[in-house]
Amino acid sequence: MADIDPSLKAENAANADQGNAIPTGRMALLFMVMLVTAAGNTAMHSVMPSIGTALEISDVWISLAYSWSALLWVVCAPFWARRSDKRGRKAMMALGLVGFIVSMSLCGLVLWMGFAGWITGLATLLFFAIARSAYGAFGSAAPPAVQAYVAARTSRSERTKALSLIASSFGLGTVVGPVLAPLMIIPFFGIGLTGPAWCFALIGVATLVLLRLRLPNDTPQFEARGKTFGDPNAGLSNSDDLDDSDDKERGTLPQGDQARLKWFEPRLRHWVIASLFGGHAQAMIMGVIGFLVLDRLNMREDFTQGAALVSLVMAFGAIATLLAQWGIIPRFKIGPRAATLSGMIVAALGTAILGIADTVVGLSLGYAIACLGFGLFRPGTTAGTSLAVSRAEQGQASGIVASVAGASFIYAPALGVWLYNVNDWLGFGFIIMICLGVTLVGWRNLEADEVLTTDR
């Protein structure tokens, strides 16, 4: 084995003294990987209602454009999570960023062609859905790898806080995305509403370069670890760089083959059920909010101003998510069960306010309260799933978390929009019913925080 860089040895010793803590620089880089993908996706969500109106495409079909990508995410996320156990977390993060960059670039190109009149609105929607496939198939490699990287390097008592910090990167992304989206609507060369897609593709490239340069390799040493034809990591990592890896990085990866975890095995069943149904409620709210703002504020005909107002409301929701994940959870040391149950109750309250709001202030308040609830709920179920399994199973557990999250977006956004178009309160009432149902079932079945968070 090659000599290890003395600076890495010193860093590892310091980390051991801190209870296996992750250095601040590395945590910031992991945070950025999640932040960029979240911001890019949320920016697109904020402009898609206006894009659909401009292309004269039905609201429900706009929501369904993301379904194929979500289905691919469900299928591929567990595969990439298991792959990260063998090829390392860094390689899978890089692969996920490449998927994001390719997807955003293709989405921008397709939408630009649609606005230019080169293809019809229906063709634009179909090609957009295909372009999103790159994110579902390959972008799904990054979040499980980031979660597994963090979970494997934190103690049980600190894991909820650490995973909440990583989850908050999505929250911050949902602030940054809607805030930047109106600024990225470029009135030159026919770019217009496609600007956010192009801009975030470039930001993704910069993030990928930083990841490759700044995060140490964690590729495990196998007897044969060379590249093979068709390896998805080809061009993303170099086995010669193993000399720069450190033993501590390799030690956090499981040794040998692990028994495959399934969604509904006894240890995970109740956390998966809570995450799946609560995630559907969250996906329905996210699917409806853009169209709700345009309708309640009579902005269907003003595409640019409508997109700006949707972004404003979504930004307030994202700030509330950050408040939950940066403030409430770490300040009050809320455990997975408490975060999950309280989050669902708060989300139900916010949804009820959205049902009656008809001003920017009212819509922003209702969405912010709903997002505060989901901001508690999501880290709760993520940490609960992680704590329910052993350290060696963290890669697979993170894959299940990502897969369940993706499953929530296969049809739930379109279902929410369809119910909303039939009757406002039919949609909001259904979401409230889901939140309260998850609270009741979780109260009876989720394991107590005192048991989950005890170091052992």
C-alpha positions as CSV (number, residue, x, y, z in Angstrom):
1,M,0.0,0.0,0.0
2,A,1.3,3.4,-0.8
3,D,2.3,5.9,1.9
4,I,-0.5,8.1,3.1
5,D,-0.2,11.8,3.0
6,P,0.9,13.0,6.5
7,S,-1.7,15.8,6.4
8,L,-4.4,13.2,5.9
9,K,-3.1,11.2,8.9
10,A,-3.3,14.3,11.1
11,E,-6.8,15.0,9.8
12,N,-7.9,11.4,10.6
13,A,-6.5,11.6,14.1
14,A,-8.4,14.8,14.7
15,N,-11.5,13.3,13.3
16,A,-11.2,10.3,15.6
17,D,-10.9,12.6,18.6
18,Q,-14.2,14.3,17.5
19,G,-16.2,11.1,17.4
20,N,-15.7,10.4,13.7
21,A,-16.8,13.9,12.7
22,I,-16.6,15.0,9.1
23,P,-14.2,18.0,8.4
24,T,-16.0,21.2,7.7
25,G,-14.5,21.6,4.3
26,R,-15.7,18.2,3.2
27,M,-19.2,18.8,4.7
28,A,-19.4,22.0,2.8
29,L,-18.6,20.2,-0.5
30,L,-21.2,17.5,0.1
31,F,-23.6,20.3,1.0
32,M,-22.9,22.0,-2.3
33,V,-23.5,18.8,-4.4
34,M,-27.0,18.5,-2.9
35,L,-27.6,22.3,-3.1
36,V,-26.9,22.7,-6.8
37,T,-29.1,19.8,-7.9
38,A,-32.0,21.0,-5.6
39,A,-31.7,24.6,-6.7
40,G,-31.7,23.6,-10.4
41,N,-34.7,21.4,-10.1
42,T,-36.7,23.9,-8.0
43,A,-35.8,26.7,-10.4
44,M,-37.3,24.7,-13.2
45,H,-40.4,23.8,-11.1
46,S,-41.0,27.5,-10.5
47,V,-41.0,28.4,-14.2
48,M,-42.7,25.3,-15.6
49,P,-46.3,26.5,-15.0
50,S,-45.5,29.6,-17.0
51,I,-43.8,27.5,-19.7
52,G,-46.8,25.2,-19.9
53,T,-49.1,28.2,-20.3
54,A,-46.9,29.7,-22.9
55,L,-46.8,26.5,-24.9
56,E,-50.6,26.0,-24.3
57,I,-50.1,22.6,-22.5
58,S,-52.5,21.4,-19.9
59,D,-51.5,21.7,-16.2
60,V,-51.8,18.0,-15.6
61,W,-49.5,17.1,-18.5
62,I,-46.9,19.6,-17.3
63,S,-46.9,17.7,-13.9
64,L,-46.7,14.3,-15.6
65,A,-43.6,15.4,-17.5
66,Y,-41.6,14.6,-14.4
67,S,-43.2,11.2,-13.8
68,W,-40.9,9.1,-16.1
69,S,-37.8,10.7,-14.4
70,A,-39.2,9.9,-11.0
71,L,-39.9,6.3,-12.0
72,L,-36.3,5.9,-13.2
73,W,-35.1,7.4,-9.9
74,V,-37.0,4.8,-7.9
75,V,-35.5,2.0,-10.0
76,C,-31.9,3.3,-10.2
77,A,-31.3,4.9,-6.8
78,P,-30.9,1.5,-4.9
79,F,-28.7,0.2,-7.7
80,W,-26.3,3.2,-7.5
81,A,-26.4,3.0,-3.7
82,R,-25.2,-0.6,-3.8
83,R,-22.7,0.4,-6.4
84,S,-21.3,3.0,-4.1
85,D,-20.5,0.4,-1.5
86,K,-18.1,-1.2,-4.0
87,R,-16.9,1.7,-6.1
88,G,-16.9,4.5,-3.5
89,R,-19.2,7.4,-2.6
90,K,-17.2,10.0,-4.5
91,A,-17.5,8.2,-7.9
92,M,-21.3,8.0,-7.5
93,M,-21.5,11.7,-6.5
94,A,-19.6,12.6,-9.7
95,L,-21.9,10.4,-11.8
96,G,-25.0,12.0,-10.3
97,L,-23.7,15.5,-11.1
98,V,-23.0,14.4,-14.7
99,G,-26.6,13.2,-15.0
100,F,-27.8,16.5,-13.7
101,I,-25.7,18.5,-16.1
102,V,-26.7,16.5,-19.1
103,S,-30.4,16.6,-18.1
104,M,-30.5,20.3,-17.6
105,S,-28.7,21.0,-20.8
106,L,-31.0,18.8,-22.8
107,C,-34.1,20.3,-21.1
108,G,-32.9,23.8,-22.0
109,L,-32.3,22.8,-25.6
110,V,-35.8,21.1,-26.0
111,L,-37.7,24.1,-24.4
112,W,-35.7,26.6,-26.6
113,M,-36.7,24.6,-29.7
114,G,-40.3,24.6,-28.5
115,F,-40.4,28.4,-28.0
116,A,-38.7,28.9,-31.3
117,G,-41.5,27.0,-33.0
118,W,-39.3,24.3,-34.4
119,I,-41.4,21.6,-32.7
120,T,-45.0,21.5,-31.4
121,G,-46.0,21.9,-27.8
122,L,-46.8,18.2,-27.5
123,A,-43.4,17.2,-29.0
124,T,-41.7,19.7,-26.6
125,L,-43.3,18.0,-23.6
126,L,-42.4,14.5,-24.8
127,F,-38.7,15.4,-25.5
128,F,-38.6,17.3,-22.2
129,A,-39.7,14.1,-20.4
130,I,-37.0,12.2,-22.2
131,A,-34.4,14.8,-21.3
132,R,-35.4,14.5,-17.7
133,S,-34.6,10.8,-17.9
134,A,-30.9,11.5,-17.6
135,Y,-31.5,12.9,-14.2
136,G,-33.7,10.1,-13.1
137,A,-31.3,7.4,-14.3
138,F,-27.9,8.9,-13.4
139,G,-28.6,11.9,-11.2
140,S,-30.1,9.5,-8.7
141,A,-26.5,8.3,-7.9
142,A,-25.6,11.4,-5.9
143,P,-28.0,11.7,-3.0
144,P,-27.7,8.1,-1.7
145,A,-23.9,8.4,-1.9
146,V,-23.9,11.7,0.0
147,Q,-26.2,10.3,2.7
148,A,-24.2,7.1,3.0
149,Y,-20.9,9.1,3.2
150,V,-22.3,11.2,6.1
151,A,-24.1,8.3,7.9
152,A,-21.0,6.1,7.9
153,R,-18.9,8.9,9.5
154,T,-21.2,10.0,12.4
155,S,-22.2,8.4,15.7
156,R,-25.8,7.4,16.3
157,S,-26.4,10.2,18.7
158,E,-25.2,12.8,16.1
159,R,-26.7,11.3,13.0
160,T,-30.1,13.0,13.0
161,K,-28.3,16.4,13.3
162,A,-25.8,15.6,10.5
163,L,-28.4,14.2,8.1
164,S,-30.6,17.1,8.9
165,L,-27.8,19.4,7.8
166,I,-27.4,17.5,4.5
167,A,-31.2,17.5,4.0
168,S,-31.2,21.3,4.6
169,S,-29.0,21.6,1.5
170,F,-32.2,20.7,-0.4
171,G,-34.0,23.3,1.6
172,L,-31.4,26.0,0.8
173,G,-31.5,24.9,-2.8
174,T,-35.3,25.5,-2.9
175,V,-34.5,29.0,-1.6
176,V,-31.7,29.7,-4.1
177,G,-33.5,28.1,-7.1
178,P,-36.7,30.3,-7.0
179,V,-34.8,33.4,-6.1
180,L,-32.4,33.0,-9.0
181,A,-34.9,31.7,-11.5
182,P,-36.4,35.1,-12.5
183,L,-32.8,36.6,-12.8
184,M,-31.9,33.7,-15.2
185,I,-34.8,34.5,-17.6
186,I,-32.6,36.0,-20.3
187,P,-34.3,38.2,-22.9
188,F,-31.7,37.5,-25.5
189,F,-31.3,35.0,-28.4
190,G,-34.7,33.6,-27.6
191,I,-33.5,32.0,-24.3
192,G,-36.3,33.5,-22.1
193,L,-37.8,31.0,-19.7
194,T,-35.2,28.4,-20.6
195,G,-32.4,30.4,-19.0
196,P,-32.5,28.6,-15.6
197,A,-31.8,25.2,-17.3
198,W,-28.8,26.5,-19.1
199,C,-27.4,28.4,-16.1
200,F,-27.7,25.6,-13.7
201,A,-26.0,23.2,-16.1
202,L,-23.0,25.5,-16.0
203,I,-23.1,25.7,-12.2
204,G,-23.3,21.9,-12.1
205,V,-20.1,21.7,-14.2
206,A,-18.3,24.0,-11.7
207,T,-19.5,21.8,-8.8
208,L,-18.3,18.7,-10.5
209,V,-14.8,20.1,-11.0
210,L,-14.6,21.1,-7.2
211,L,-15.8,17.6,-6.2
212,R,-13.1,15.9,-8.3
213,L,-10.4,18.2,-7.0
214,R,-11.3,18.6,-3.3
215,L,-12.9,15.4,-2.0
216,P,-10.4,12.6,-1.3
217,N,-11.0,9.3,-3.0
218,D,-12.7,6.6,-1.0
219,T,-12.6,3.8,-3.6
220,P,-12.1,0.4,-1.8
221,Q,-9.1,-1.7,-2.7
222,F,-10.1,-4.9,-4.5
223,E,-7.9,-7.6,-6.1
224,A,-9.1,-6.3,-9.5
225,R,-10.3,-2.8,-9.5
226,G,-9.5,-1.7,-13.1
227,K,-12.0,-0.1,-15.4
228,T,-14.2,-2.3,-17.6
229,F,-15.9,-1.4,-20.8
230,G,-19.2,0.3,-20.1
231,D,-18.3,1.1,-16.4
232,P,-20.5,4.1,-15.5
233,N,-17.5,5.5,-13.6
234,A,-15.2,5.6,-16.6
235,G,-13.8,9.1,-17.0
236,L,-15.1,10.1,-13.5
237,S,-12.4,8.5,-11.3
238,N,-9.0,7.1,-11.8
239,S,-7.7,4.0,-10.0
240,D,-4.2,5.5,-10.0
241,D,-5.5,8.1,-7.6
242,L,-5.8,5.5,-4.9
243,D,-2.4,6.6,-3.5
244,D,-4.2,9.8,-2.4
245,S,-6.8,7.9,-0.5
246,D,-6.6,7.3,3.2
247,D,-7.3,4.2,5.2
248,K,-10.1,5.9,7.2
249,E,-12.0,6.6,4.0
250,R,-11.7,3.0,2.9
251,G,-12.7,1.8,6.4
252,T,-16.1,3.4,6.2
253,L,-17.1,1.2,3.3
254,P,-18.6,-2.3,4.0
255,Q,-16.3,-5.2,3.4
256,G,-17.6,-8.1,1.4
257,D,-21.1,-8.7,0.0
258,Q,-24.0,-7.5,2.1
259,A,-27.4,-9.0,2.3
260,R,-29.8,-6.9,0.2
261,L,-32.2,-4.7,2.1
262,K,-35.8,-4.6,1.0
263,W,-38.3,-1.8,1.4
264,F,-40.6,-3.5,3.8
265,E,-38.4,-5.7,5.9
266,P,-39.3,-5.4,9.6
267,R,-36.6,-3.0,10.6
268,L,-37.5,-0.5,7.9
269,R,-41.2,-1.1,7.2
270,H,-42.8,1.6,9.3
271,W,-40.2,4.3,8.4
272,V,-40.7,3.5,4.7
273,I,-44.5,3.6,5.0
274,A,-44.3,7.0,6.7
275,S,-41.8,8.3,4.2
276,L,-43.8,7.1,1.2
277,F,-47.2,8.5,2.2
278,G,-45.8,11.7,3.7
279,G,-43.7,12.1,0.6
280,H,-46.9,11.9,-1.6
281,A,-48.4,14.7,0.4
282,Q,-45.3,16.8,-0.1
283,A,-45.1,16.0,-3.8
284,M,-48.8,17.0,-4.3
285,I,-48.2,20.4,-2.6
286,M,-45.2,21.0,-4.7
287,G,-47.1,20.1,-7.8
288,V,-50.0,22.3,-7.1
289,I,-48.4,25.5,-5.7
290,G,-47.2,27.0,-9.0
291,F,-50.7,26.7,-10.6
292,L,-52.4,27.8,-7.4
293,V,-50.4,31.1,-7.4
294,L,-51.1,31.8,-11.0
295,D,-54.8,31.2,-10.5
296,R,-55.4,32.9,-7.2
297,L,-53.4,36.0,-8.3
298,N,-54.8,36.1,-11.9
299,M,-51.3,35.8,-13.5
300,R,-52.0,33.2,-16.3
301,E,-51.5,35.7,-19.1
302,D,-48.4,37.4,-17.7
303,F,-45.7,34.7,-18.0
304,T,-42.7,36.5,-16.6
305,Q,-44.5,38.2,-13.7
306,G,-46.3,35.0,-12.9
307,A,-43.0,33.0,-12.8
308,A,-41.6,35.7,-10.4
309,L,-44.5,35.4,-8.0
310,V,-44.4,31.6,-8.0
311,S,-40.7,31.9,-7.2
312,L,-41.4,34.4,-4.4
313,V,-43.9,32.1,-2.7
314,M,-41.7,29.0,-3.1
315,A,-38.8,31.0,-1.6
316,F,-40.8,31.6,1.6
317,G,-41.5,27.9,1.8
318,A,-37.9,27.1,1.3
319,I,-36.8,29.5,4.1
320,A,-39.3,27.8,6.4
321,T,-37.7,24.4,5.5
322,L,-34.3,25.8,6.5
323,L,-35.7,27.1,9.7
324,A,-36.8,23.5,10.5
325,Q,-33.6,21.9,9.5
326,W,-31.0,24.5,10.6
327,G,-32.8,25.9,13.6
328,I,-35.5,23.7,15.2
329,I,-34.0,20.2,14.8
330,P,-30.5,21.0,16.1
331,R,-31.6,23.6,18.7
332,F,-34.1,21.3,20.4
333,K,-32.3,18.0,19.5
334,I,-35.5,16.6,18.0
335,G,-35.3,12.8,17.3
336,P,-36.5,11.0,14.2
337,R,-40.0,10.0,15.6
338,A,-40.7,13.4,17.0
339,A,-39.6,15.2,13.9
340,T,-41.7,12.9,11.7
341,L,-44.9,13.2,13.7
342,S,-44.8,16.9,14.5
343,G,-43.9,17.6,10.8
344,M,-47.0,16.0,9.5
345,I,-49.2,18.0,11.9
346,V,-47.6,21.3,10.9
347,A,-47.8,20.4,7.2
348,A,-51.6,19.7,7.6
349,L,-52.1,23.1,9.1
350,G,-50.2,24.9,6.3
351,T,-52.2,23.0,3.7
352,A,-55.4,24.2,5.3
353,I,-54.3,27.8,5.1
354,L,-53.3,27.3,1.4
355,G,-56.9,26.2,0.8
356,I,-58.3,29.6,1.7
357,A,-55.5,32.0,0.8
358,D,-56.0,34.4,-2.1
359,T,-53.2,36.9,-1.7
360,V,-49.4,36.8,-2.0
361,V,-49.1,37.1,1.8
362,G,-51.7,34.4,2.5
363,L,-50.2,32.0,-0.1
364,S,-46.7,32.6,1.2
365,L,-47.7,32.0,4.8
366,G,-49.6,28.8,4.0
367,Y,-46.8,27.4,1.9
368,A,-44.2,28.4,4.5
369,I,-46.0,26.6,7.3
370,A,-46.5,23.5,5.1
371,C,-42.8,23.5,4.2
372,L,-41.9,23.9,7.8
373,G,-43.8,20.7,8.5
374,F,-42.2,18.8,5.6
375,G,-38.8,20.3,6.7
376,L,-39.2,18.4,10.0
377,F,-40.7,15.3,8.5
378,R,-38.1,14.5,5.8
379,P,-35.0,14.5,8.0
380,G,-37.0,12.5,10.6
381,T,-37.8,9.6,8.3
382,T,-34.3,9.8,6.7
383,A,-32.6,9.5,10.1
384,G,-35.1,6.9,11.3
385,T,-34.3,4.7,8.3
386,S,-30.6,5.2,8.8
387,L,-30.7,4.4,12.5
388,A,-32.8,1.3,12.0
389,V,-29.9,-0.6,10.3
390,S,-26.2,-1.2,10.9
391,R,-23.3,1.0,9.8
392,A,-22.3,-1.5,7.1
393,E,-25.8,-1.2,5.6
394,Q,-25.9,2.6,5.3
395,G,-25.3,2.5,1.5
396,Q,-28.3,0.3,0.9
397,A,-30.4,2.3,3.4
398,S,-29.6,5.6,1.6
399,G,-30.7,4.0,-1.6
400,I,-34.0,3.0,-0.1
401,V,-34.5,6.5,1.2
402,A,-33.8,8.0,-2.3
403,S,-35.9,5.5,-4.0
404,V,-38.9,6.1,-1.7
405,A,-38.5,9.8,-2.2
406,G,-38.5,9.3,-6.0
407,A,-41.6,7.1,-5.8
408,S,-43.5,10.0,-4.3
409,F,-43.1,12.0,-7.5
410,I,-44.1,9.4,-10.0
411,Y,-47.8,10.4,-10.1
412,A,-48.5,12.4,-6.9
413,P,-47.8,15.9,-8.4
414,A,-50.2,15.2,-11.4
415,L,-52.8,13.7,-9.0
416,G,-52.6,16.8,-6.9
417,V,-53.1,19.1,-9.9
418,W,-55.9,17.0,-11.2
419,L,-57.8,17.0,-7.9
420,Y,-57.1,20.8,-7.6
421,N,-58.6,21.4,-11.1
422,V,-61.7,19.4,-10.1
423,N,-62.2,21.3,-6.8
424,D,-59.7,23.2,-4.7
425,W,-60.7,21.6,-1.4
426,L,-60.8,18.1,-2.9
427,G,-57.1,18.3,-3.4
428,F,-56.2,20.1,-0.2
429,G,-58.5,17.9,1.8
430,F,-56.9,14.7,0.5
431,I,-53.4,16.1,1.4
432,I,-54.5,16.9,4.9
433,M,-56.0,13.4,5.3
434,I,-52.7,11.8,4.3
435,C,-50.8,14.0,6.8
436,L,-53.1,13.1,9.7
437,G,-53.1,9.4,8.6
438,V,-49.3,9.3,8.7
439,T,-49.3,11.0,12.2
440,L,-51.8,8.4,13.6
441,V,-50.1,5.3,12.2
442,G,-46.6,6.7,13.0
443,W,-47.6,7.4,16.6
444,R,-48.5,3.8,17.1
445,N,-45.7,2.1,15.2
446,L,-42.5,4.2,14.9
447,E,-39.7,3.3,17.4
448,A,-39.0,5.7,20.2
449,D,-36.3,8.3,19.8
450,E,-34.6,7.2,23.1
451,V,-34.0,3.7,21.6
452,L,-33.0,4.9,18.1
453,T,-30.4,7.5,19.1
454,T,-28.6,5.6,21.9
455,D,-25.0,4.9,20.9
456,R,-24.2,1.2,20.8
